[in-house]
Amino acid sequence: MLLDDRTPVHGSVYRRHVQMVFQDPFASLNPFHTIEHHIARPLLLHQRTKGSTETRERVAQMLERVNLTPASHYAQRRPHELSGGQRQRVAIARALAPGAQILIADEPVSMLDVSIRLGVLNLLARLQREDNLAVLYITHDLATARHFSDEILVLYKGRVVERGPSDAVILDAHHDYTKLLAQAAPDPERLGKVVASEQGFDRSTIDNSVCYDHFRGEWVQHRGAAAGAA
């Protein structure tokens, strides 16, 4: 990884700059430890605070940043005492605690109740703006991808097969796999309807050796790729 000034980043500095929010908020937190411990640990490991008083104050600040207020109401609780959405907010606070500049969010709302997904996505978007974060949002849900992302890259069998601004990729899909993903998304207007032409693509015919680049407005061949390569 390179910083803005092209300085390479390795080891503990890399781990401080790049953090991850996992898919399952029920498994990513240790049930034995308090919420305060989960956030205090990266602060101390990366020497972001000194002493128990400063650490507790920073933990409270991080909890309030992810809308878990008042912080004192959550700090001494354990993960099983929180809802799924609250746990994921703790996971986000833990990821940001070392001062991360890049956040890898792996399906961060897929295991949450539909009613609270938007709140977590809006939280991530706010933190992204406030901290100038780069967020790599990994998902199979095109609706949330379009809502959250500025740019979308569609991968099939390990290769990018379509990329561009989120609206362009979703509303003007070119690659067969992108169309397949769009077709799989719930559509109230197609409720109860099955049309022969909408049965889907034969996956064996999908070609991942080419990528449609909306920025360039053209198809691009992957280097060294043969048509239909796995």
C-alpha positions as CSV (number, residue, x, y, z in Angstrom):
1,M,0.0,0.0,0.0
2,L,1.1,3.6,-0.8
3,L,0.2,6.7,1.1
4,D,-0.8,9.9,-0.7
5,D,2.8,10.9,-1.0
6,R,3.7,7.5,-2.5
7,T,5.4,6.3,0.6
8,P,5.2,2.5,1.0
9,V,3.5,1.2,4.1
10,H,4.4,-2.1,5.8
11,G,4.0,-4.0,9.0
12,S,2.3,-2.4,12.0
13,V,1.9,0.9,10.1
14,Y,0.0,-0.9,7.4
15,R,-2.3,-2.6,10.0
16,R,-3.0,0.8,11.6
17,H,-3.9,2.4,8.2
18,V,-5.9,-0.6,6.9
19,Q,-8.7,-2.1,9.1
20,M,-11.6,-4.4,8.4
21,V,-15.3,-4.6,9.4
22,F,-16.4,-8.2,9.1
23,Q,-19.7,-9.6,7.9
24,D,-20.9,-11.3,11.1
25,P,-21.2,-8.9,14.1
26,F,-22.1,-11.9,16.3
27,A,-18.8,-13.7,15.6
28,S,-16.3,-10.8,15.2
29,L,-16.5,-9.7,18.9
30,N,-15.2,-11.8,21.8
31,P,-18.2,-12.6,24.1
32,F,-15.9,-12.7,27.1
33,H,-14.8,-9.0,26.9
34,T,-16.6,-5.8,27.4
35,I,-17.3,-3.3,24.7
36,E,-14.7,-0.9,26.2
37,H,-12.1,-3.6,26.0
38,H,-12.7,-4.2,22.3
39,I,-12.1,-0.6,21.4
40,A,-9.4,0.1,24.0
41,R,-7.2,-2.8,22.8
42,P,-6.4,-1.3,19.3
43,L,-5.9,2.1,20.9
44,L,-3.2,0.7,23.2
45,L,-1.7,-1.7,20.6
46,H,-1.1,1.2,18.2
47,Q,-0.1,3.6,20.9
48,R,-3.0,6.0,20.2
49,T,-3.5,6.7,23.9
50,K,-1.5,6.6,27.1
51,G,-2.9,5.6,30.4
52,S,-6.3,4.3,31.5
53,T,-7.9,7.7,31.8
54,E,-7.1,8.9,28.3
55,T,-8.0,5.5,26.9
56,R,-11.5,5.5,28.6
57,E,-12.1,9.0,27.2
58,R,-11.1,8.0,23.7
59,V,-13.3,4.8,23.9
60,A,-16.3,7.1,24.9
61,Q,-15.5,9.4,22.0
62,M,-15.4,6.4,19.5
63,L,-18.7,5.0,20.8
64,E,-20.4,8.4,20.5
65,R,-19.0,8.7,16.9
66,V,-20.9,5.6,15.9
67,N,-24.1,6.8,17.6
68,L,-23.9,4.6,20.7
69,T,-24.9,7.2,23.2
70,P,-24.5,7.7,26.0
71,A,-21.2,5.9,25.8
72,S,-21.4,4.9,29.5
73,H,-24.5,2.9,28.8
74,Y,-22.6,0.6,26.4
75,A,-18.9,0.6,27.6
76,Q,-19.3,-2.0,30.3
77,R,-21.7,-4.3,28.4
78,R,-20.7,-7.4,26.6
79,P,-21.6,-8.3,23.0
80,H,-24.5,-10.6,23.8
81,E,-26.2,-7.6,25.5
82,L,-26.3,-5.6,22.3
83,S,-28.4,-6.0,19.1
84,G,-26.8,-6.9,15.8
85,G,-26.8,-3.3,14.6
86,Q,-25.2,-2.1,17.8
87,R,-22.5,-4.8,17.6
88,Q,-21.7,-3.8,14.0
89,R,-21.4,-0.2,15.2
90,V,-18.9,-1.4,17.9
91,A,-17.0,-3.2,15.1
92,I,-16.8,0.0,13.1
93,A,-15.6,2.0,16.1
94,R,-12.9,-0.7,16.7
95,A,-11.8,-0.5,13.1
96,L,-11.4,3.3,13.2
97,A,-9.7,3.4,16.6
98,P,-6.1,3.0,15.3
99,G,-6.7,5.9,12.9
100,A,-7.4,3.9,9.8
101,Q,-7.4,5.6,6.4
102,I,-8.7,2.5,4.5
103,L,-11.7,0.5,5.7
104,I,-12.5,-2.9,4.1
105,A,-16.2,-3.6,4.8
106,D,-17.1,-7.2,3.9
107,E,-20.9,-7.4,3.5
108,P,-21.2,-5.2,6.7
109,V,-25.0,-5.1,6.6
110,S,-26.0,-8.5,5.1
111,M,-26.6,-10.1,8.5
112,L,-28.6,-7.2,9.9
113,D,-32.3,-6.7,10.0
114,V,-33.5,-4.9,6.9
115,S,-34.9,-2.0,9.0
116,I,-31.5,-1.1,10.4
117,R,-29.3,-1.6,7.3
118,L,-29.7,1.9,6.0
119,G,-28.7,3.4,9.4
120,V,-25.4,1.5,9.3
121,L,-24.7,2.5,5.7
122,N,-25.5,6.1,6.4
123,L,-23.1,5.9,9.4
124,L,-20.3,4.6,7.2
125,A,-21.0,7.3,4.7
126,R,-20.8,10.0,7.3
127,L,-17.6,8.7,8.8
128,Q,-16.2,8.4,5.3
129,R,-16.8,12.1,4.7
130,E,-15.6,13.3,8.1
131,D,-12.4,11.2,8.2
132,N,-11.7,11.2,4.4
133,L,-11.8,7.4,4.5
134,A,-11.3,5.1,1.5
135,V,-13.9,2.4,1.9
136,L,-13.8,-0.9,0.0
137,Y,-17.4,-2.1,0.3
138,I,-17.7,-5.8,-0.7
139,T,-21.3,-7.0,-1.4
140,H,-23.6,-9.0,-3.6
141,D,-26.4,-6.5,-3.1
142,L,-26.5,-4.1,-6.0
143,A,-29.1,-1.9,-4.3
144,T,-26.8,-1.1,-1.3
145,A,-23.8,-0.9,-3.6
146,R,-25.5,1.8,-5.7
147,H,-26.6,3.7,-2.6
148,F,-23.2,3.7,-0.9
149,S,-20.6,3.6,-3.6
150,D,-19.2,6.2,-6.0
151,E,-17.6,3.6,-8.2
152,I,-18.4,-0.1,-8.7
153,L,-16.2,-2.9,-9.8
154,V,-17.9,-6.2,-10.7
155,L,-15.8,-9.4,-10.2
156,Y,-16.5,-12.8,-11.8
157,K,-14.1,-15.7,-11.1
158,G,-11.4,-13.4,-9.8
159,R,-11.4,-10.9,-12.6
160,V,-13.0,-7.4,-12.9
161,V,-15.6,-7.7,-15.7
162,E,-17.2,-4.3,-15.4
163,R,-16.3,-1.0,-13.7
164,G,-17.5,2.6,-13.7
165,P,-19.6,5.1,-11.8
166,S,-22.3,3.3,-9.7
167,D,-25.3,4.6,-11.6
168,A,-23.7,3.7,-15.0
169,V,-22.9,0.1,-13.9
170,I,-26.3,-0.6,-12.4
171,L,-28.5,1.2,-14.9
172,D,-26.5,0.5,-18.0
173,A,-24.9,-2.9,-17.4
174,H,-22.9,-4.3,-20.3
175,H,-21.4,-7.6,-19.1
176,D,-23.5,-10.7,-18.8
177,Y,-22.6,-11.3,-15.2
178,T,-23.6,-7.8,-14.1
179,K,-26.9,-8.3,-15.9
180,L,-27.3,-11.6,-14.0
181,L,-26.7,-9.9,-10.7
182,A,-29.2,-7.1,-11.6
183,Q,-31.8,-9.7,-12.7
184,A,-31.4,-11.5,-9.3
185,A,-32.3,-8.3,-7.4
186,P,-35.9,-8.1,-6.1
187,D,-38.2,-6.1,-8.4
188,P,-41.8,-5.4,-7.3
189,E,-42.8,-4.9,-10.9
190,R,-41.8,-8.5,-11.7
191,L,-43.5,-10.0,-8.7
192,G,-44.9,-13.4,-9.6
193,K,-43.9,-13.2,-13.2
194,V,-41.6,-15.6,-15.0
195,V,-40.6,-14.8,-18.5
196,A,-38.6,-17.2,-20.7
197,S,-36.2,-14.4,-21.7
198,E,-35.5,-13.6,-18.1
199,Q,-34.5,-17.1,-17.1
200,G,-30.9,-16.0,-16.7
201,F,-27.6,-16.7,-18.5
202,D,-25.9,-20.0,-18.9
203,R,-22.9,-19.4,-16.5
204,S,-20.7,-21.6,-18.7
205,T,-20.9,-19.1,-21.5
206,I,-20.0,-16.1,-19.3
207,D,-16.6,-14.6,-20.4
208,N,-14.4,-13.2,-17.7
209,S,-11.5,-12.4,-20.1
210,V,-12.9,-9.0,-20.9
211,C,-14.1,-6.0,-18.8
212,Y,-16.4,-3.2,-19.8
213,D,-14.9,0.1,-18.6
214,H,-17.6,2.8,-18.4
215,F,-14.9,5.5,-17.9
216,R,-13.4,4.7,-21.3
217,G,-16.6,3.5,-22.9
218,E,-15.1,0.4,-24.3
219,W,-14.3,-3.3,-23.7
220,V,-10.9,-4.1,-22.4
221,Q,-9.1,-7.4,-22.7
222,H,-7.3,-8.8,-19.6
223,R,-3.7,-9.3,-20.3
224,G,-2.8,-12.9,-21.0
225,A,-6.5,-14.0,-20.7
226,A,-8.1,-16.4,-23.0
227,A,-11.8,-16.1,-23.7
228,G,-13.9,-17.8,-21.0
229,A,-10.8,-18.5,-18.8
230,A,-11.6,-19.4,-15.2
